[in-house]
Amino acid sequence: MAEHESLEFGKADFVLLDSVSLEEFMANLKLRFEKGRIYTYIGEVVVSVNPYRAMNIYGRDTIEQYKGRELYERPPHLFAIADAAYKAMKRRNKDTCIVISGESGAGKTEASKYIMQYIAAITNPGQRAEVERVKNMLLKSNCVLEAFGNAKTNRNDNSSRFGKYMDINFDFKGDPIGGHINNYLLEKVGGGSESLLRSLHVSKDPTAYSYIKVGGQVKVGYHRSISALTLSVADAMKVIGFTPDEIQTVYKVLATILHLGNLTFGVDGDTTLIENSKVVAVIGVLLATKEENVGKALLYRTVATGRDVIDKQHTTQEASYGRDALAKAMYERMFCWIVGRINDVIEVKNYDAKVHGKNTVIGVLDIYGFEIFQNNSFEQFCINYCNEKLQQLFIQLVLRQEQEEYQREGIPWKHIDYFNNQIIVDLVELQHKGIFSVLDEACMTVGKVTDEVFLQGLNSKLAKHAHYTSRKLSPTDKSLEFDRDFRIRHYAGDVVYSVVGFIDKNKDTLFQDFKRLLYNSSNPVLKMMWPEGKLSITEVTKRPLTAATLFKNSMIALVENLACKEPYYVRCIKPNDVKSPLLFEYERCRHQVEYLGLLENVRVRRAGFANRQEYPRFLQRYKMISEFTWPNHDLPSDKEAVKRLVQGCGFEHDVAYGKTKVFVRTPRTLFCLEEQRDEMVGRIVLFLQKVWRGTIARMRYRRMRAALIILRAYQHYKVKSYIKDVNRKFKNVRSMKDHGKHVKWPTPPKVLRKFEEALRSIYNRWWAWTLIKDLTPEEKLQIRAKVATLEALKGQRPDLGLQRTWEGNYLVSWIDSPDTASSFTLVSCELQRKDKFMRVLFSCNVRKINRFHKAEDRAVLITDRHLYKMDPLKQYKPMKSIPLYNVTGVSVSPGKDQLVVFHTKDSRDLVVCLQGMVPAGDSRIGELVGTLLSHFKSTSLCGAFSQRSAWSVCLPHIAERSTFTYCPFGQPLEKLHR
C-alpha cells in the first residue's frame, strides 16, 4: 500500500479511489501531476506522466530509499518497480522483465534509462573490475543506440524510431555479468548532419543535402546521424570497444548517405546519365571502391538469363529508386552492425552454470508507442501491430492473472469482462487471411503489382471483418479515399492507413549490384556488413523474407520471451502535445488512459476488494494494533491472528480471508488501519525506550551478580579441572589426522552436563564442517543425494551404491551404451531446447514391463522437469513424457533386482528394471531414489505441495514379499502386483 504521502497529493494508488470511474481516475491523475507527483500505482503497475522538466528524484539518496524496500513502503517510483524486479530475480531465482509502454513522447526511453541506472547502482561490484565494466557497457550502449536510432519529431525531441529489448544477465550473487540487445523495425527515413569533416567532403550547411531538407526547410527527422556523433557518443563508442577504424567507417557511411541524396539523373537521348558525376568520385573514395564501379551500379542492373549475363540500363525513375534503396539499406545495415558489435562486447562469455550457478535475467523493453498521424503508412501499421501484441500480453498476464488470483485464493467474486484484442491481432497476423499474408501474396505475384491491387485483396478477404473497412466497403464514408485508404479499429482507437508505398516497403528490394559493390570494398567493415554480396551473378538465391514477415516473426518471438518471465509494467502517459510542464490536457490524457486499459486494470483490482496482502506481511504491519498479536501471537496460524486483529478493530464485515492472503474491500478500512498504526507507533517507541532502560539496568545487575557467583564458584575444583582437561585434550585437534574424533571426552561434573552436551554439539558441527568445506558443488549435491538415500532406504536394501561415484547421466557417459551415446546426446540437447529443463537428474537403459507382463528394451531420462521414456533402438526417440510434478511416488523392491515403479497422478504407472550396471553386481536403485528425493527437497516443487504432508516412507506387504515405497506427497499407494 502506497500511503506515505499526504492526501493533498491525491491517492498514491488508484486502487484506493473512493469510487472507480473515469472521472475520479482522471481527477486523481491531474491532481498528482499538478502537485509534482508523476508516478502513481495501480497495484503493482506504475503509471508515469511525462513531467517535461528535470526533477531531483533520481539521485543516490533516492536510490538508497528504495533499495530493498517493498512496493508499499515508499511513495510510487520507477525505482520501486526496478527493485521489485531485481528482488524477484535474486531471491526467487526467477527471470523477470519490465515492459515500458505508451505513445511517442510519453517518456518511455527516459524511464528505461532510469531503470538501468537503478539496477547498475544497487548491484555490488565487490571491487571486481569485470562487474564494473559490464555496468559501464550497458549504460554506454544506451547513449550510442539513441544517437543512431532516435530522432527529433513533431511529437518528441528524442523519439525512438526503433524498438529495443535488452536482457541483463546476473550471476547467482545478483551481479551483472553481461547482456544482449534485440532491435526491432528501424524506420527508414532521411538523414541529417551538422558537422564537417574535411576527409568526408561534408559541408557545414545542412541545407546542402537533399535528404535533410524538405521544400527548402531543414528536416530534423533523421536519426541525428553525424550530428549525434558528439564527443560523448564518440567517447561511448570507444569505451564499448569500437576501434578508430570502425568509428571512421561509421562516419563514412553517414557521409555517403548524404552524398547519395544529392545525386541527380538526367537523359541524353536514350541514355541515363548522372548529372553531378563529381559526387560519384567522392562516394567511391568513402566506400573504398572504384568510381566506375559506383557509377555502373547506379545506372545499370546486371541480369543473368541462362548462361548469358547482360547489363540492363535503368531509367531515371529506376535509378532514383535504386539510389534511395541503397541509402536506406546502408543505414539499416550500419545500425544492425552497431547493435551486433555492442552484443559482442556485453554478451556473457565463458559462463558455466555448474561452476558459477544459475544465470538469471532482467529484461527491459523500450519500444515505440501507439501512433496515429495525419498520414499513416507501413511503419505506423507495424508499430501499432506491435502495440496490439503488447496489449494482448498485458491482458493475459495482468488483467487475467488478477481475476485468477481470486479463484486461487477461494474468494467468490463477480466476473469482470474486459476487451480481448485477439481479434485485432488475428486480423493482422493470421495465416492466409491476415493483412500481412495478403501483403506478402501481393508482393510474390508475378507481373506488376500495385498498392491498389493489394487494397483490393484486403477488401476481398476482410470484407466481413468487424474491425476493418475501406471506402469500397463503406461508400458513404468520405474520410476514406477510394483505392488508397483502409481503416482498422484498434484497441487504442480507429486508424486510417494509406496503402501508398506498402508494396515497396514490404519488398524493400535492393539490387544485387549494390551488394556486390559494397562486398568488394577494400574496407573490411563494409565488407562484413554485406556478406551476401559474395554470390556470383548467376547464383540463384532464395527469395528473402518480406519486411512484414520478419517483423511479425520478431514480435511473436518477443511476446513468447516476455511471457516466460515474471512481468512488471510501466505505463507512460503524455500530458500534452506542446511539451509544457504545467499543462494537463484532459481529453489527450483520457484517450491514453482508455487505450492503455488502466481503468479496466483498476476495476479488476477493485472487483470486490481494494487491497490484498499475505497474512505474514499484513500481520507484520498492523500487529501492534491488537493486544492478541503484539508483540507476537500464540494462535495456531497467522491467518487466525489476522482474523482476531480485524475482529478487534470491527472491520470483519469488510474483509475476506483467502488461502494465503487477506482481502480488504474498501479503501476506508485501510486508511483506518493506517491511522491506528501511526498512533501506536509513537506509543511503541516510548515503550521500547522504557524497556531498553530497564534492560540496561538489569544487565548491569546480572554482571555484578555473575561476578560474585564466579568468585564463589572458583573454589569448585571439579569444574576447573574439567575445563582444563577439555582444553588440554582438544587444544590441537585441528592438526590431528581425524580432527580429534578418537579423543575420549572427560566425564563432566553434574552441573556441567548440559554444558558438555552443547560443547559436544558444537564440536560435532565443527568436525562435520571440516569434512565438507573443501567439497566441490557437484560433490555436495552427490553427498546430499546419498544422505537422502541413506535416510530413506537404510535397512531396506542390501546395496545402496554409496561407496561408488554416482554418474547420474549414464547414457551420455559412454558407460551403458558406448555406441549410441552421441545419439542420446543429440536427443537430450533437443529436448532441453524444447522443454527448457536446466539439468539431467538421471538416465539409464532399462527393461520396461507393460501391463501384459511383456518386457522390452527402453531407456529412461529424468530431468528437473520431465520423465522421458525412450526407445534406444530408434536413436533414443522419446516415446513418453511425464511432467515431474505428475509423479506421485516411486516404489522399489527390497531385493537385489533393479525393479522400479514410477507412480503418476493418472495411475498409468511406469514399471521398469534398471540395466547396464558396470560392474554387473552394482545397484543404481539407491542413486535413483536419492537423486529424486534430493531434487524434490531442494527445489520449488516442495513449495508447490506445501499443504501436503512431508516426504514419508511406507512398506506395504505384498503377497510373499514386500516392496519399498517412497511417497513424496505422503499419500498411500496401491499395492504393487508383479
Secondary structure, DSSP 8 states (H G I E B T S, - for coil): ----S-GGG--SBGGG-SS--HHHHHHHHHHHHHTT--EEEETTEEEEE--SS--S-SSHHHHHHHTT--GGGS---HHHHHHHHHHHHHHS---EEEEEE-STTSSHHHHHHHHHHHHHHHS--TT-HHHHHHHHHHHHHHHHHHHHHEE--SS-TTEE-SEEEEEEEE-TTS-EEEEEEEEE-------------GGGT--S-GGG-GGGEETTEE---S--HHHH--HHHHHHHHHHT--HHHHHHHHHHHHHHHHHHT--EEEETTEEEES-HHHHHHHHHHTTS-HHHHHHHHHEEEEEETTEEEEEE--HHHHHHHHHHHHHHHHHHHHHHHHHHHHHHHS--S--HHHH---EEEEEEE-------SSB-HHHHHHHHHHHHHHHHHIIIIIHHHHHHHHHHT----------THHHHHHHH-TTTSHHHHHHHHHHSSS---HHHHHHHHHHHSTT-TTEEETTTSTT-TTS-TTTEEEEEETTEEEEEE-TTHHHHHH----HHHHHHHHT-S-HHHHHH-GGGGS-TT--------HHHHHHHHHHHHHHHHHTSEEEEEEEE---SS--SS---HHHHHHHHHHTTHHHHHHHHTSS-SEEEEHHHHHHHHGGG-TTTSS---SSSHHHHHHHHHHHHT-GGGEEE-SSEEEE--HHHHHHHHHHHHHHHHHHHHHHHHHHHHHHHHHHHHHHHHHHHHHHHTT-HHHHHHHHHHHHHTTTGGGSTTTTTT-------GGGHHHHHHHHHHHHHHHHHHHHTT--HHHHHHHHHHHHHHHHHTTT-S---TTS---SBTTTTTSS-TTTHHHHHHHHHHHHHHH----EEEEEEEEEE-TTS-EEEEEEEEESSEEEEEEGGGTTEEEEEEEGGGEEEEEE-SSSS-EEEEEETTS--EEEEE---SSTT---HHHHHHHHHHHHHHSTHHHHTTTS---EEE--EETTEE-EEEETT---------
